[in-house]
Amino acid sequence: MIRLQDLSKTYAKSGTKAVADLSLEIRDGEIFGLLGPNGAGKSTTIKMLTGVLRPDSGRVEIGGTDMAASPLEAKARFGFVADDPELFSKLRAAEYLNFVADVYRVPDAERRERISSLTRRFRIDDALSASIGSFSRGMKQKLCVVASLVHDPDAWILDEPMVGLDPQAAFDLKETMRERAAAGKLVLFSTHVMEVAERVCDRIGIIDKGRLRFVGTLEELRGRDRSGKGDSLESLFLELVEDSSQGAQDDAAGASAGAAPIRSGGRS
């Protein structure tokens, strides 16, 4: 299980509050989709969850291990695919995968079997001797996916994983998600592609302007629909985000109305 409690993050340079008081539990054996428009706080949340960013406040637990108190133990429990596949360009693909396996102390026999199986599944088995610097964006993404599973983690965390993947690789990724959830593993991924989330997620969380607006199943989200415009995830998502934006505007207007008037000697 992953547990996030009251996570907040403000970027010092811009003063932007990217995530505000976010609390969430993600269960073993489920595929959980974190949805939101660009800039909603999805990547910031995942970076705090994985220890890439330190939250200003709040707590992250992975499999009962506190990220702040025991970061190495917590990080050993998950595999992570970042939104940008930045890799060691001078290494060969096989060298990189073995490096990752060394970091996680995967025994030789297990790593050979997993690397062989996963690279065949994602169709990069014939490129293991090639330099990563020669890879396309999609090939690097596939390599990152394989590397994230070399140690067979209990939790699999992916940030916008479909970007750059061809249709076959995207299909293989979704099938792998389903297989891992069926085996009792946890899968968490962020996306703004509604069709993908609608097809594979057991539950979803919708984040906008750094705040969680909804957590639950698609059926539970449909139960909140007031517009009658349709029951697709896309239409329900857009309605919820529009409502949250209107609420923020109303709050701002109320705060402005309650403030002391500003007097000026100039023209109004």
ABEGO torsion letter per residue (X at the ends): XBBBBGBBBBBAAAGBBABBGBBBBBBBGBBBBBBEBBGAGAAAAAAAAAGABBBABEBBBBGGBBAAABAAAAAAABBBBBABBBBBAABBAAAAAAAAAAAAGBBAAAAAAAAAAAAAAAGAAAAAABBAAABBAAAAAAAAAAAAAAAGBABBBBBGAABGBBAAAAAAAAAAAAAAAAAGBBBBBBBABAAAAAAABABBBBBBGGBBABBEBAAAAAAABAAGAEABAAAAAAAAAAAAAAAAAAAAAAAAAABBBBBBABBX
